[in-house]
Amino acid sequence: MNPFAASGPVQFDGAAVTVVGARVVGLSASAALLARGARVTLIDRYDDEVTTSRAAQAAAQGATLRLGDDETLPEGTELLVVSPGMPPSAPIVTAARQAGVPIWGDAELAWRLRAPLADGSYAPWLVVTGTNGKSTTVRMAESMLKQAGKNVVACGNIGYPVLDAVLRGQAAGEAGEPFEVLVIELSSYQLYWSSTLSPLASVVLNIAPDHIDWHGSYADYVAAKGRAYENTQVAAVYNAADLETVRLVEDAEVVEGCRAIGFTLGAPGLSMLGVVDGILADRAFIPDRRTSAAELGTVYDVEPQAPHNIANALAAAALVRAYGVEPTAVRDGLREFRPEPHRIAWVATTDGVDFVDDSKATNPHAASASIGAYDHVVWLAGGLAKGAEFDDLVERHAKRLRGAVLFGAERHLVAEALRRRAPEVPVVDLGGPGPERAAEVMAEAVAAARAMAVSGDTVLLAPACASMDMFTSYGQRGDVFAEAVRELKAREAGESGDGGDAGDAGQSGDAAESGE
């Protein structure tokens, strides 16, 4: 039997391991495996100057390189380690399955490479997934744990590889103490390639169609998300307003004694967190939860105070409370937390019209939450749809939409939904140009939206689509939007002689390696 097919500890010494992808995750995996005596073959589909330069690091460490072919399984491979974005239909995956070779993702490899802390225990994992809100929830939980004095890191799909987080401090003489606890954002891709993870607490924030093109069906996408709950030890946290997450918890095979913990924007029931008169209340992690609740802070401690962001705060609180954090650390963590750029970020106000950057809203579910935070919106949308549909989004918010400005490769799908579900909403279609005209088209979009808006409206960049048809990332898209807004405001101020307020767009945020 292949030793990597079992669920227990494994020895890598002398094992033939193929790692796919000479990027951040692949290079990290290659280095870790080589350090444990594995015979590593690092492969990548590209054989260009950039890839060769990246792979040189692995070659110097002892890896065998094979560039320009990521479809053929090297002979003798005993374990295949894939990058998060490697689809299940890839030829090398098919070949590995036919040969009976186990396939791991980076999260699975990280779990297998954990080492005990000084007291003999292992750093617990708090796992976060969902269609939207993952990064914010992870950062909130990290902030709460820091306020509790813990040596914690946010990692995974958020940018810092989970493998690097697990390995920190393991090597002799390495700077930095091992982390006490990890808050890990896992994408559906990473969860698909995981099988033995056993987090202390886990949450699926919400489920809506996304990445259907990768998974093949909505059912398969949901099933991948549901893997977050498998083998959870203490608390499987679900969204009481999202029946998919409720069903996933009910169906999950958890460790005996694990509790299902809900969160809601209403008053919490037993074993739930919720909101009572603006107070974030915990009826799950207190001794007398049948008759009382612990105060974890207020909605005014959450920035921004949009409903979906309050839900993120409650989910983060449930995770850290499962770990044992006191209520005051939850409150202080929320007060210290600042959202990352391009997440409902105010850019400027001119003549009573607010301009808001939510470029991170790369699917309809995220865009819906964003639009729902405002009374009247001129909506900037379009890009790569990733197999998503837009009718439900448009129908839900038709009365809020003052107008829509569309651009990008699959903007026509948004336009068709608007024609079907909100024909009264005026639409400006700017076409689907490539990167060479991205800044010019965004400036046109901002100007067109400004012409539609009246005082009290919000011009909202919440594209409901990925960005890579025109931009390098959602971060660049947001930066280009903010720059166009500032230029518009400067022109209007020059014409009127009035400066007014302008916000800071923040920094660019690269899309995760697994895609937006």
C-alpha positions as CSV (number, residue, x, y, z in Angstrom):
1,M,0.0,0.0,0.0
2,N,1.2,3.5,-0.8
3,P,2.2,5.1,2.6
4,F,0.8,8.4,1.5
5,A,-2.6,7.0,1.1
6,A,-3.0,6.5,4.9
7,S,-4.2,9.3,7.2
8,G,-1.5,9.0,9.9
9,P,2.1,10.3,10.1
10,V,4.3,9.6,7.1
11,Q,8.1,9.5,6.4
12,F,9.3,11.4,3.3
13,D,12.9,10.2,3.4
14,G,13.7,8.7,-0.1
15,A,10.1,9.2,-1.4
16,A,9.6,10.3,-5.0
17,V,7.4,13.3,-4.8
18,T,6.2,15.4,-7.8
19,V,5.3,19.1,-7.0
20,V,3.3,21.0,-9.6
21,G,3.9,24.7,-9.9
22,A,7.1,26.8,-9.6
23,R,5.4,29.6,-7.8
24,V,5.1,30.6,-4.1
25,V,3.2,27.4,-2.9
26,G,5.2,25.0,-5.1
27,L,8.6,26.4,-4.1
28,S,7.6,26.3,-0.4
29,A,6.4,22.7,-0.7
30,S,9.5,21.7,-2.6
31,A,11.9,23.2,0.0
32,A,10.0,21.5,2.9
33,L,10.0,18.1,1.2
34,L,13.7,18.3,0.3
35,A,14.5,19.1,3.9
36,R,12.8,15.9,4.9
37,G,14.8,13.7,2.5
38,A,12.2,13.5,-0.4
39,R,13.4,13.2,-4.0
40,V,11.5,16.1,-5.5
41,T,10.6,16.7,-9.1
42,L,9.3,20.2,-9.6
43,I,7.3,20.7,-12.8
44,D,5.6,23.7,-14.4
45,R,3.7,24.3,-17.6
46,Y,5.9,27.3,-18.5
47,D,9.5,27.3,-19.6
48,D,10.2,31.0,-19.8
49,E,12.7,33.2,-18.2
50,V,10.6,34.1,-15.1
51,T,9.7,30.5,-14.4
52,T,13.3,29.3,-14.9
53,S,14.5,32.0,-12.5
54,R,12.0,31.0,-9.8
55,A,12.7,27.3,-10.2
56,A,16.5,27.8,-9.9
57,Q,16.0,28.2,-6.2
58,A,14.5,24.7,-5.9
59,A,17.2,23.2,-8.2
60,A,19.9,24.6,-6.0
61,Q,18.2,22.9,-3.0
62,G,18.3,19.5,-4.9
63,A,15.0,19.4,-6.8
64,T,14.9,17.9,-10.4
65,L,13.3,20.4,-12.7
66,R,10.9,19.7,-15.6
67,L,9.6,22.9,-17.2
68,G,7.2,23.2,-20.1
69,D,5.1,20.2,-19.2
70,D,2.7,19.9,-16.3
71,E,0.5,17.2,-17.9
72,T,2.7,14.1,-17.8
73,L,3.2,12.3,-14.5
74,P,6.9,11.5,-13.9
75,E,7.6,7.8,-13.7
76,G,7.9,6.4,-10.2
77,T,6.0,9.3,-8.5
78,E,4.7,8.1,-5.1
79,L,3.0,11.4,-4.1
80,L,1.7,14.3,-6.2
81,V,1.5,17.7,-4.6
82,V,-0.5,20.2,-6.6
83,S,-0.9,24.0,-6.5
84,P,-4.3,25.2,-5.2
85,G,-5.5,26.1,-8.7
86,M,-4.8,22.8,-10.3
87,P,-8.3,21.6,-11.6
88,P,-9.5,18.0,-10.9
89,S,-9.7,17.5,-14.7
90,A,-6.0,18.2,-15.4
91,P,-4.2,15.4,-17.3
92,I,-1.6,14.9,-14.6
93,V,-4.3,14.5,-12.0
94,T,-6.1,11.9,-14.1
95,A,-2.8,10.1,-14.6
96,A,-2.1,10.1,-10.9
97,R,-5.5,8.7,-10.1
98,Q,-5.2,6.0,-12.7
99,A,-1.8,5.0,-11.2
100,G,-3.2,5.0,-7.6
101,V,-0.9,7.9,-6.6
102,P,-2.2,10.1,-3.7
103,I,-2.8,13.7,-4.5
104,W,-2.3,16.4,-1.8
105,G,-2.8,20.2,-1.9
106,D,-0.7,22.6,0.1
107,A,-3.0,22.6,3.1
108,E,-2.9,18.8,3.3
109,L,0.9,18.8,3.1
110,A,1.0,21.5,5.8
111,W,-1.2,19.4,8.1
112,R,1.1,16.4,7.6
113,L,4.2,18.4,8.4
114,R,3.1,19.9,11.7
115,A,5.5,19.6,14.5
116,P,4.7,19.8,18.3
117,L,5.3,23.0,20.2
118,A,7.5,23.1,23.3
119,D,4.8,21.7,25.5
120,G,4.2,18.7,23.2
121,S,0.9,20.1,21.8
122,Y,0.2,21.2,18.3
123,A,-0.8,24.7,17.2
124,P,-4.6,24.5,16.6
125,W,-6.1,25.5,13.3
126,L,-9.1,27.8,13.0
127,V,-10.3,27.3,9.5
128,V,-12.4,29.9,7.5
129,T,-14.1,29.3,4.2
130,G,-17.1,30.5,2.3
131,T,-17.9,32.3,-0.9
132,N,-17.4,35.8,0.5
133,G,-16.0,37.4,3.6
134,K,-13.1,34.9,4.2
135,S,-10.2,37.4,4.3
136,T,-12.0,39.9,6.5
137,T,-13.1,37.2,9.0
138,V,-9.6,35.7,9.2
139,R,-8.1,39.2,9.8
140,M,-10.7,39.9,12.5
141,A,-10.0,36.6,14.3
142,E,-6.3,37.3,14.1
143,S,-6.8,40.7,15.6
144,M,-8.9,39.3,18.5
145,L,-6.2,36.6,19.2
146,K,-3.5,39.2,19.2
147,Q,-5.4,41.2,21.8
148,A,-5.6,38.1,23.9
149,G,-1.7,38.0,23.8
150,K,-1.4,35.0,21.4
151,N,1.4,34.5,18.9
152,V,-1.0,34.1,16.0
153,V,-0.8,34.4,12.2
154,A,-3.5,34.7,9.5
155,C,-2.4,32.5,6.6
156,G,-3.6,30.3,3.7
157,N,-5.4,31.8,0.7
158,I,-5.0,35.2,2.3
159,G,-1.4,35.5,1.0
160,Y,0.9,33.9,3.6
161,P,1.2,30.2,2.7
162,V,-0.2,27.9,5.4
163,L,2.9,25.7,4.8
164,D,5.2,28.5,5.7
165,A,3.2,29.3,8.8
166,V,3.3,25.6,9.9
167,L,7.1,25.4,9.3
168,R,8.1,28.6,11.1
169,G,10.5,27.9,13.9
170,Q,10.9,24.2,13.1
171,A,14.4,24.4,11.6
172,A,17.3,24.6,14.1
173,G,18.5,28.2,14.5
174,E,15.6,29.7,12.6
175,A,14.5,33.1,13.7
176,G,11.0,33.4,15.1
177,E,9.0,31.3,17.5
178,P,6.5,28.8,16.2
179,F,2.9,30.2,16.1
180,E,0.6,29.2,19.0
181,V,-2.5,29.2,16.8
182,L,-3.2,29.6,13.0
183,V,-6.2,31.3,11.5
184,I,-6.4,29.9,8.0
185,E,-8.4,31.0,5.0
186,L,-9.0,28.0,2.7
187,S,-10.4,28.3,-0.7
188,S,-12.7,25.7,-2.3
189,Y,-9.6,24.6,-4.3
190,Q,-7.5,24.0,-1.3
191,L,-10.3,22.1,0.5
192,Y,-10.9,19.9,-2.5
193,W,-7.3,18.7,-2.2
194,S,-7.5,18.1,1.5
195,S,-8.7,15.0,3.4
196,T,-7.2,14.6,6.9
197,L,-7.3,18.2,8.3
198,S,-8.8,18.4,11.8
199,P,-9.3,22.0,12.8
200,L,-10.1,23.0,16.4
201,A,-12.9,25.2,15.0
202,S,-14.2,25.9,11.5
203,V,-16.7,28.1,9.7
204,V,-18.4,28.2,6.3
205,L,-19.5,31.8,6.2
206,N,-21.9,31.5,3.3
207,I,-22.4,29.7,0.0
208,A,-23.3,31.1,-3.4
209,P,-22.4,30.0,-6.9
210,D,-18.7,30.7,-7.7
211,H,-15.9,28.9,-9.4
212,I,-18.4,26.6,-11.1
213,D,-16.0,26.4,-14.1
214,W,-13.3,24.9,-12.0
215,H,-15.4,22.4,-9.9
216,G,-17.7,21.4,-12.7
217,S,-21.0,21.9,-10.9
218,Y,-22.5,23.9,-8.0
219,A,-23.0,20.7,-6.0
220,D,-19.3,19.9,-6.3
221,Y,-18.4,23.5,-5.2
222,V,-20.6,23.2,-2.2
223,A,-19.2,19.8,-1.3
224,A,-15.6,21.2,-1.4
225,K,-16.6,24.0,1.0
226,G,-18.2,21.5,3.3
227,R,-14.9,19.8,3.8
228,A,-14.0,22.6,6.2
229,Y,-16.2,21.0,8.8
230,E,-14.8,17.5,8.5
231,N,-13.0,16.3,11.6
232,T,-13.6,19.6,13.5
233,Q,-12.9,19.1,17.1
234,V,-14.6,21.8,19.2
235,A,-17.0,24.1,17.1
236,A,-18.4,23.8,13.7
237,V,-19.7,27.4,13.1
238,Y,-22.5,28.0,10.6
239,N,-24.5,31.0,9.3
240,A,-28.1,30.6,10.5
241,A,-29.3,32.8,7.6
242,D,-27.7,30.5,5.0
243,L,-29.4,27.1,4.8
244,E,-26.5,25.6,2.8
245,T,-24.1,26.1,5.7
246,V,-26.7,24.6,8.1
247,R,-27.0,21.5,5.9
248,L,-23.3,21.2,5.6
249,V,-22.9,21.2,9.4
250,E,-25.7,18.6,9.8
251,D,-24.0,16.3,7.3
252,A,-20.4,16.7,8.5
253,E,-18.4,13.9,10.2
254,V,-16.9,15.8,13.2
255,V,-15.0,14.7,16.2
256,E,-17.2,13.4,19.0
257,G,-18.2,16.3,21.3
258,C,-17.9,19.0,18.6
259,R,-20.7,21.5,18.9
260,A,-22.6,23.3,16.1
261,I,-22.5,27.0,16.8
262,G,-24.6,29.4,14.8
263,F,-24.3,33.1,14.2
264,T,-27.2,35.5,13.2
265,L,-27.8,39.2,12.8
266,G,-30.9,38.7,15.0
267,A,-31.2,37.8,18.6
268,P,-29.2,34.6,19.3
269,G,-30.8,31.3,20.3
270,L,-29.1,28.7,22.4
271,S,-25.5,27.9,21.3
272,M,-25.5,30.9,19.0
273,L,-23.9,34.4,18.6
274,G,-26.1,37.3,17.5
275,V,-27.1,40.9,18.0
276,V,-29.4,42.3,20.7
277,D,-30.0,46.1,20.7
278,G,-26.7,46.7,18.9
279,I,-24.8,44.4,21.3
280,L,-22.8,41.5,20.0
281,A,-24.0,38.7,22.2
282,D,-22.6,35.2,22.9
283,R,-25.0,32.4,24.1
284,A,-22.7,29.6,23.1
285,F,-19.5,29.8,25.1
286,I,-20.7,30.7,28.6
287,P,-21.7,28.4,31.5
288,D,-25.2,29.7,31.8
289,R,-26.1,30.0,28.1
290,R,-29.7,29.0,28.6
291,T,-30.6,32.2,30.6
292,S,-27.9,34.7,29.8
293,A,-25.4,36.0,27.3
294,A,-21.9,37.5,27.3
295,E,-21.3,40.9,25.7
296,L,-18.6,40.8,23.1
297,G,-18.8,44.4,22.0
298,T,-21.2,46.4,19.9
299,V,-22.0,46.9,16.2
300,Y,-20.2,50.2,16.5
301,D,-16.9,48.3,17.1
302,V,-17.2,46.8,13.6
303,E,-15.8,48.7,10.7
304,P,-17.5,49.1,8.3
305,Q,-20.9,48.5,9.9
306,A,-22.5,46.9,6.9
307,P,-24.7,43.9,7.9
308,H,-22.5,41.3,6.1
309,N,-19.5,42.7,7.9
310,I,-21.2,42.4,11.3
311,A,-21.9,38.8,10.4
312,N,-18.1,38.3,9.6
313,A,-17.3,39.7,13.1
314,L,-19.7,37.3,14.8
315,A,-18.1,34.4,12.9
316,A,-14.6,35.4,13.9
317,A,-15.8,35.8,17.5
318,A,-17.2,32.3,17.4
319,L,-13.9,30.8,16.3
320,V,-11.8,32.6,18.9
321,R,-14.3,31.9,21.7
322,A,-14.1,28.2,20.8
323,Y,-10.3,28.6,21.3
324,G,-10.9,30.2,24.7
325,V,-10.5,33.9,24.1
326,E,-12.2,36.3,26.7
327,P,-15.0,38.7,25.6
328,T,-12.8,41.8,26.2
329,A,-10.2,40.5,23.6
330,V,-13.0,40.1,21.0
331,R,-14.1,43.7,21.6
332,D,-10.6,45.1,21.6
333,G,-9.7,43.1,18.5
334,L,-12.7,44.5,16.6
335,R,-11.7,48.0,17.6
336,E,-8.1,47.6,16.5
337,F,-9.1,45.9,13.2
338,R,-9.0,47.9,10.0
339,P,-10.4,46.4,6.8
340,E,-8.0,45.8,3.9
341,P,-8.1,47.9,0.8
342,H,-10.8,47.4,-1.8
343,R,-13.4,46.1,0.6
344,I,-16.2,48.7,0.8
345,A,-13.6,51.4,1.0
346,W,-14.8,55.0,0.8
347,V,-12.7,56.9,-1.8
348,A,-14.2,60.4,-2.0
349,T,-17.4,62.5,-1.9
350,T,-18.3,65.2,-4.4
351,D,-21.5,67.1,-4.5
352,G,-23.1,64.7,-2.0
353,V,-22.2,61.6,-4.1
354,D,-20.0,59.0,-2.4
355,F,-17.6,56.9,-4.4
356,V,-16.9,53.5,-2.9
357,D,-14.3,50.8,-3.9
358,D,-15.4,47.2,-3.3
359,S,-13.3,45.8,-6.1
360,K,-12.9,42.7,-3.9
361,A,-16.6,41.8,-4.8
362,T,-15.6,39.4,-7.5
363,N,-18.8,37.4,-7.6
364,P,-22.6,38.2,-7.5
365,H,-23.0,37.2,-3.8
366,A,-20.3,39.6,-2.7
367,A,-21.7,42.4,-4.9
368,S,-25.2,41.8,-3.5
369,A,-24.0,42.3,0.0
370,S,-22.2,45.5,-1.0
371,I,-25.1,47.0,-2.9
372,G,-27.4,46.1,0.0
373,A,-25.4,48.4,2.3
374,Y,-26.6,51.5,0.4
375,D,-30.0,53.1,-0.4
376,H,-29.3,54.3,-3.9
377,V,-26.4,53.0,-6.1
378,V,-24.9,53.7,-9.5
379,W,-23.3,50.3,-10.1
380,L,-20.0,49.7,-11.9
381,A,-19.8,46.0,-12.9
382,G,-18.4,43.5,-15.3
383,G,-15.2,41.4,-15.9
384,L,-14.9,37.6,-15.9
385,A,-18.0,35.9,-14.7
386,K,-16.5,32.5,-13.8
387,G,-19.7,30.7,-14.7
388,A,-21.9,32.9,-12.5
389,E,-25.4,34.2,-13.2
390,F,-26.7,37.7,-12.2
391,D,-30.5,37.5,-12.3
392,D,-31.0,37.0,-8.6
393,L,-28.6,39.9,-7.8
394,V,-30.3,42.3,-10.1
395,E,-33.8,41.3,-9.1
396,R,-33.0,41.7,-5.4
397,H,-31.6,45.2,-5.8
398,A,-33.4,46.7,-8.8
399,K,-35.1,49.4,-6.7
400,R,-31.7,50.5,-5.3
401,L,-30.1,50.9,-8.7
402,R,-30.0,54.4,-10.1
403,G,-28.0,53.1,-13.1
404,A,-25.3,50.7,-14.2
405,V,-22.0,51.2,-16.0
406,L,-20.6,48.0,-17.5
407,F,-17.2,47.0,-18.9
408,G,-15.2,43.9,-19.3
409,A,-15.2,40.6,-21.2
410,E,-18.4,39.2,-19.9
411,R,-20.3,42.4,-19.1
412,H,-23.0,41.2,-21.5
413,L,-24.2,38.6,-18.9
414,V,-24.8,41.5,-16.4
415,A,-26.5,43.5,-19.2
416,E,-28.8,40.7,-20.0
417,A,-29.8,40.2,-16.4
418,L,-30.5,43.9,-16.1
419,R,-32.7,43.8,-19.3
420,R,-34.6,40.8,-17.9
421,R,-35.0,41.8,-14.3
422,A,-34.7,45.6,-14.2
423,P,-35.4,47.0,-17.7
424,E,-36.1,50.5,-16.2
425,V,-32.5,50.9,-15.0
426,P,-30.4,52.9,-17.4
427,V,-27.2,51.1,-18.6
428,V,-24.0,52.4,-20.1
429,D,-22.0,49.7,-21.9
430,L,-18.3,50.6,-22.3
431,G,-17.3,47.4,-24.0
432,G,-14.7,44.8,-23.2
433,P,-11.3,46.3,-23.9
434,G,-8.0,44.7,-22.9
435,P,-5.4,45.9,-20.3
436,E,-4.0,48.6,-22.6
437,R,-7.2,50.7,-22.2
438,A,-8.1,49.7,-18.7
439,A,-7.3,53.1,-17.1
440,E,-9.0,55.0,-19.9
441,V,-12.2,52.9,-19.7
442,M,-12.3,53.2,-15.9
443,A,-12.1,57.0,-16.2
444,E,-15.0,56.8,-18.6
445,A,-17.0,54.6,-16.3
446,V,-16.5,57.0,-13.3
447,A,-17.5,60.0,-15.4
448,A,-20.6,58.1,-16.7
449,A,-21.6,57.1,-13.2
450,R,-21.1,60.6,-11.9
451,A,-23.5,61.9,-14.6
452,M,-26.2,59.4,-13.5
453,A,-25.8,60.0,-9.7
454,V,-27.6,62.6,-7.6
455,S,-26.8,63.9,-4.2
456,G,-27.2,61.1,-1.6
457,D,-26.3,58.3,-4.1
458,T,-23.3,56.0,-4.0
459,V,-21.2,55.2,-7.0
460,L,-20.1,51.7,-6.2
461,L,-17.4,49.6,-7.8
462,A,-18.7,46.1,-6.9
463,P,-18.0,44.3,-10.2
464,A,-19.5,40.9,-9.3
465,C,-16.8,39.5,-11.6
466,A,-13.1,38.7,-11.5
467,S,-10.7,41.3,-12.9
468,M,-8.1,39.5,-15.0
469,D,-9.6,40.3,-18.4
470,M,-8.5,44.0,-18.0
471,F,-6.4,44.2,-14.8
472,T,-3.7,42.2,-13.1
473,S,-5.8,41.8,-9.9
474,Y,-8.9,43.2,-8.1
475,G,-6.4,45.4,-6.2
476,Q,-5.2,47.1,-9.4
477,R,-8.8,47.5,-10.5
478,G,-9.6,49.3,-7.3
479,D,-6.5,51.5,-7.5
480,V,-7.4,52.5,-11.0
481,F,-11.0,53.3,-9.9
482,A,-9.8,55.4,-7.0
483,E,-7.3,57.3,-9.2
484,A,-10.1,58.0,-11.7
485,V,-12.3,59.3,-8.9
486,R,-9.6,61.6,-7.6
487,E,-9.0,63.0,-11.0
488,L,-12.7,63.6,-11.5
489,K,-12.9,65.3,-8.1
490,A,-9.9,67.5,-8.9
491,R,-11.5,68.6,-12.2
492,E,-14.8,69.4,-10.5
493,A,-12.9,71.2,-7.6
494,G,-10.9,73.2,-10.2
495,E,-14.1,74.3,-11.9
496,S,-15.8,75.2,-8.7
497,G,-12.8,76.3,-6.6
498,D,-13.8,74.0,-3.8
499,G,-11.5,71.2,-2.6
500,G,-13.7,69.0,-0.5
501,D,-12.9,65.6,0.9
502,A,-11.0,62.8,-0.7
503,G,-10.1,59.4,0.7
504,D,-7.0,57.2,0.5
505,A,-7.4,54.3,-1.9
506,G,-5.0,52.1,0.0
507,Q,-2.6,49.7,-1.6
508,S,-2.9,47.3,-4.4
509,G,-3.9,43.8,-3.5
510,D,-2.8,40.9,-5.7
511,A,-5.2,38.2,-6.4
512,A,-4.5,34.9,-4.6
513,E,-2.6,32.3,-6.5
514,S,-5.8,30.2,-6.6
515,G,-7.7,33.0,-8.5
516,E,-10.3,35.6,-7.5
